Amino acid sequence: MKSESGNDCEPGREWIEYRMHNLASIFAPDIAIYAVMSNHYHIVLYIDSNTARTWLDTEVIHRW
């Protein structure tokens, strides 16, 4: 996909998708759905508070 400037947007899109999934694997959200456009993105998250409550303080620090 080309942006208005003629630049290819795919590398940025791939990075955003990688980063969203990477952060979701570290912290407690589940990604319900997302859409990445050329100039912004939408993401719907479900925060798994039950999982987060089971983490010890040291695990939270390690994840951060």
MDAnalysis code that builds the backbone (N, CA, C; Angstrom):
import MDAnalysis as mda
import numpy as np

u = mda.Universe.empty(192, n_residues=64, atom_resindex=np.repeat(np.arange(64), 3), trajectory=True)
u.add_TopologyAttr("name", ["N", "CA", "C"] * 64)
u.add_TopologyAttr("resid", np.arange(1, 65))
u.add_TopologyAttr("resname", ["MET", "LYS", "SER", "GLU", "SER", "GLY", "ASN", "ASP", "CYS", "GLU", "PRO", "GLY", "ARG", "GLU", "TRP", "ILE", "GLU", "TYR", "ARG", "MET", "HIS", "ASN", "LEU", "ALA", "SER", "ILE", "PHE", "ALA", "PRO", "ASP", "ILE", "ALA", "ILE", "TYR", "ALA", "VAL", "MET", "SER", "ASN", "HIS", "TYR", "HIS", "ILE", "VAL", "LEU", "TYR", "ILE", "ASP", "SER", "ASN", "THR", "ALA", "ARG", "THR", "TRP", "LEU", "ASP", "THR", "GLU", "VAL", "ILE", "HIS", "ARG", "TRP"])
u.atoms.positions = np.array([
    [0.848, -1.184, 0.000],
    [0.000, 0.000, 0.000],
    [0.886, 1.237, 0.000],
    [0.560, 2.201, -0.824],
    [1.334, 3.432, -0.911],
    [0.618, 4.556, -0.173],
    [1.395, 5.369, 0.525],
    [0.824, 6.538, 1.191],
    [0.706, 7.664, 0.173],
    [0.149, 8.784, 0.601],
    [0.012, 9.931, -0.299],
    [1.363, 10.435, -0.777],
    [2.415, 10.229, 0.033],
    [3.751, 10.675, -0.363],
    [4.415, 9.686, -1.316],
    [3.760, 8.533, -1.551],
    [4.321, 7.530, -2.433],
    [5.163, 6.496, -1.702],
    [5.301, 6.627, -0.391],
    [6.079, 5.667, 0.386],
    [5.254, 4.422, 0.669],
    [5.929, 3.289, 0.768],
    [5.264, 2.035, 1.088],
    [4.949, 2.002, 2.577],
    [3.679, 1.747, 2.959],
    [3.242, 1.753, 4.359],
    [3.383, 0.391, 5.022],
    [3.608, -0.666, 4.259],
    [3.617, -2.016, 4.811],
    [4.641, -2.222, 5.928],
    [5.889, -1.750, 5.819],
    [6.833, -1.983, 6.932],
    [6.332, -1.415, 8.258],
    [5.740, -0.242, 8.243],
    [5.190, 0.351, 9.461],
    [4.009, -0.436, 9.980],
    [3.181, -0.917, 9.083],
    [2.018, -1.719, 9.456],
    [2.469, -3.025, 10.107],
    [3.452, -3.673, 9.522],
    [3.976, -4.922, 10.082],
    [4.564, -4.694, 11.477],
    [5.273, -3.574, 11.659],
    [5.863, -3.276, 12.959],
    [4.768, -3.053, 14.006],
    [3.724, -2.320, 13.635],
    [2.625, -2.056, 14.573],
    [1.955, -3.369, 14.967],
    [1.687, -4.243, 13.998],
    [1.066, -5.525, 14.306],
    [1.984, -6.367, 15.201],
    [3.268, -6.414, 14.882],
    [4.225, -7.161, 15.700],
    [4.236, -6.622, 17.127],
    [4.294, -5.293, 17.262],
    [4.394, -4.667, 18.580],
    [3.124, -4.901, 19.409],
    [1.943, -4.820, 18.777],
    [0.696, -5.074, 19.498],
    [0.679, -6.491, 20.063],
    [1.035, -7.464, 19.231],
    [1.019, -8.856, 19.677],
    [2.116, -9.121, 20.711],
    [3.260, -8.478, 20.534],
    [4.352, -8.630, 21.488],
    [3.948, -8.106, 22.869],
    [3.386, -6.918, 22.914],
    [2.965, -6.334, 24.192],
    [1.831, -7.138, 24.826],
    [0.923, -7.665, 24.009],
    [-0.173, -8.480, 24.545],
    [0.360, -9.758, 25.171],
    [1.467, -10.276, 24.659],
    [2.033, -11.503, 25.242],
    [2.751, -11.224, 26.562],
    [3.176, -9.987, 26.772],
    [3.891, -9.621, 28.001],
    [2.918, -9.203, 29.098],
    [1.937, -8.409, 28.746],
    [0.996, -7.880, 29.725],
    [-0.302, -8.684, 29.698],
    [-1.387, -8.160, 30.215],
    [-2.604, -8.956, 30.398],
    [-3.748, -8.674, 29.428],
    [-3.555, -7.927, 28.350],
    [-4.713, -7.747, 27.473],
    [-4.816, -8.869, 26.435],
    [-6.023, -9.150, 26.016],
    [-6.268, -9.995, 24.862],
    [-6.738, -9.061, 23.757],
    [-6.191, -9.219, 22.576],
    [-6.601, -8.394, 21.442],
    [-7.849, -9.023, 20.846],
    [-8.959, -8.293, 20.914],
    [-10.212, -8.800, 20.362],
    [-10.216, -8.628, 18.846],
    [-9.854, -7.437, 18.388],
    [-9.825, -7.135, 16.960],
    [-8.998, -5.871, 16.768],
    [-8.410, -5.741, 15.603],
    [-7.668, -4.513, 15.299],
    [-7.688, -4.253, 13.800],
    [-7.453, -3.014, 13.447],
    [-7.335, -2.612, 12.047],
    [-6.235, -1.561, 11.975],
    [-5.293, -1.776, 11.074],
    [-4.184, -0.837, 10.896],
    [-4.351, -0.182, 9.531],
    [-4.543, 1.132, 9.547],
    [-4.656, 1.896, 8.318],
    [-3.326, 2.599, 8.049],
    [-3.270, 3.375, 6.988],
    [-2.014, 4.020, 6.611],
    [-1.586, 5.110, 7.585],
    [-2.544, 5.725, 8.287],
    [-2.176, 6.837, 9.167],
    [-2.681, 6.701, 10.604],
    [-3.346, 5.594, 10.942],
    [-3.802, 5.365, 12.307],
    [-4.231, 3.911, 12.451],
    [-4.568, 3.529, 13.666],
    [-5.056, 2.169, 13.889],
    [-6.151, 2.177, 14.933],
    [-6.940, 1.108, 14.913],
    [-7.978, 0.881, 15.910],
    [-7.677, -0.460, 16.559],
    [-7.871, -0.542, 17.861],
    [-7.647, -1.793, 18.566],
    [-8.671, -1.913, 19.690],
    [-9.267, -3.093, 19.800],
    [-10.208, -3.380, 20.877],
    [-9.552, -4.437, 21.762],
    [-9.384, -4.087, 23.028],
    [-8.703, -4.966, 23.970],
    [-9.663, -5.452, 25.044],
    [-9.394, -6.643, 25.530],
    [-10.056, -7.165, 26.716],
    [-8.967, -7.317, 27.762],
    [-9.098, -6.628, 28.867],
    [-8.106, -6.713, 29.937],
    [-8.447, -7.914, 30.814],
    [-7.532, -8.862, 30.855],
    [-7.716, -10.075, 31.647],
    [-7.261, -9.796, 33.077],
    [-8.117, -9.160, 33.841],
    [-7.757, -8.745, 35.203],
    [-7.559, -9.947, 36.130],
    [-8.234, -11.058, 35.872],
    [-8.041, -12.244, 36.712],
    [-6.614, -12.764, 36.598],
    [-6.065, -12.786, 35.400],
    [-4.680, -13.215, 35.215],
    [-3.729, -12.234, 35.883],
    [-3.954, -10.956, 35.670],
    [-3.069, -9.938, 36.243],
    [-3.061, -9.998, 37.777],
    [-4.185, -10.310, 38.370],
    [-4.259, -10.382, 39.845],
    [-3.434, -11.530, 40.420],
    [-3.154, -12.542, 39.618],
    [-2.382, -13.683, 40.108],
    [-0.878, -13.419, 40.089],
    [-0.452, -12.350, 39.421],
    [0.973, -12.061, 39.315],
    [1.509, -11.500, 40.624],
    [2.678, -11.976, 41.024],
    [3.381, -11.406, 42.167],
    [3.992, -10.068, 41.756],
    [4.321, -9.233, 42.731],
    [4.922, -7.930, 42.436],
    [6.180, -8.068, 41.593],
    [6.999, -9.078, 41.894],
    [8.245, -9.265, 41.131],
    [7.963, -9.616, 39.674],
    [6.892, -10.357, 39.420],
    [6.538, -10.686, 38.043],
    [6.061, -9.452, 37.294],
    [5.297, -8.599, 37.954],
    [4.849, -7.350, 37.337],
    [6.065, -6.494, 36.973],
    [7.021, -6.388, 37.890],
    [8.241, -5.611, 37.624],
    [9.011, -6.211, 36.463],
    [9.122, -7.518, 36.420],
    [9.833, -8.185, 35.327],
    [9.145, -7.925, 33.989],
    [7.829, -7.996, 33.957],
    [7.086, -7.754, 32.718],
    [7.212, -6.302, 32.277],
    [7.244, -5.374, 33.237],
    [7.355, -3.966, 32.897],
    [8.715, -3.686, 32.310],
])
